[in-house]
Amino acid sequence: MSSVLWIMRHGQAAPGHPDSQRALTEAGRQEVARMTAWLAETLDGALLARLQIAASPYVRAQQTATIVADHLGKSVETLNLITPDDPVEPVLDWLQANAMASPWLLISHMPLVGELTGRLVEGDPRSSFPMPTAAIAALEAEVWAAGCARLHAFRHPAELT
């Protein structure tokens, strides 16, 4: 039986320092709202009921997750191992331990979201999937390991305007 995973990049953020405190811009909030509407239309009731959301502890990812969770009637778990420059391997281990039983939406940053998507689909550690702000990659897999996932859908805000 396959499971599903959505990987989302946070919405557009304002420049600033420290990086972990950068907040969404108004345009970023609008991007996330458009993508959340698409996600809500895509999810069937059974999948939505089981969906869990995890986000990076960085402000912009938490703000993105809050917008999505509020719209979908969900809560957000903070996952400290999905910050921008974290390695992919611990995330793969986390997915193997947590993402087979229920569907997850992970909200994080580049380069991690691109590298994670690339590794799951292509299997090559050098692979990276281009992900604009607020983009969502929908994956399916029998097991969450390098090269074992199939890209089921990919959407970004510019497609939905």
Secondary structure, DSSP 8 states (H G I E B T S, - for coil): --EEEEEEE---B---SSGGG--B-HHHHHHHHHHHHHHHHHS-HHHHHH-EEEE-SSHHHHHHHHHHHHHHT--EEE-TT-STT--HHHHHHHHHHHTTTS-EEEEE-TTHHHHHHHHHHH--TT------TT-EEEEEESS-STT-EEEEEEE-GGGG-
